[in-house]
């Protein structure tokens, strides 16, 4: 909420810093749900990949 307050109010003392951090003009209605969903699905697919058992710690040591 702090980010939104600052970036949407040009008179806010942190407006310039937040806009610079974000990388450009902020459009709260410019969210692309399809692109976000694709990115999240891609990350999930990579996490379920061949190394998934190593990440979860479920792989048992060989004797």
N, C-alpha and C positions, 0 to 999 in steps of 0.2 A: 504494500500500500504506500510505503514511503516513496518508492520509485515512481509510482503512478502520480502521486501528488506533485512531486518535483518536476517530472518530465512534461506533465500536462499544463503546468502553470508557469508561463514565461517569467513571471515576477518572483517565483520561488528562489530562495538563495542558492539552492543546489541544482537548479534547472540546467545550467550550462554543463556542470560536471556530469550529471546523469545523461544528458543528451550525448555528450562526448563518449561516455562509457558505453552507451547503447550502440553508438556508431552511426547515428543519423537521426532523421525525424522519426518520431514514434507515432504509429497509427494504431490505436487500440482496437479498431475494427478490421485491421489488416491481417489478422491471424488466419493462417491457412491450415485448417483442420486436416485436410487430406495429406498435406506435406508432413505435418507433425505426426500423424498416425503412421505414415510410411516410415519415417525415421525411427519411431519407437518400435515398430515391428522389426525393422532391420537390426536394431540393437538387441532385441529379444532373441532373434534368430541366431545371432553371433554368440550369445551367451549359452544357447542350447547346443552349440557346435561340439566338435570332437573333444574339446578340453573342458567341457562342462563338469565332468566328474572330478577334475582336479580343483576346480573353483569351489565346489561344494564341500570338499574334504571327505567325500564318501568313498573315495578309492582306498582300498586296503593295501598295506605294504606287502610286497612279495617276500616269501621266506625261502 
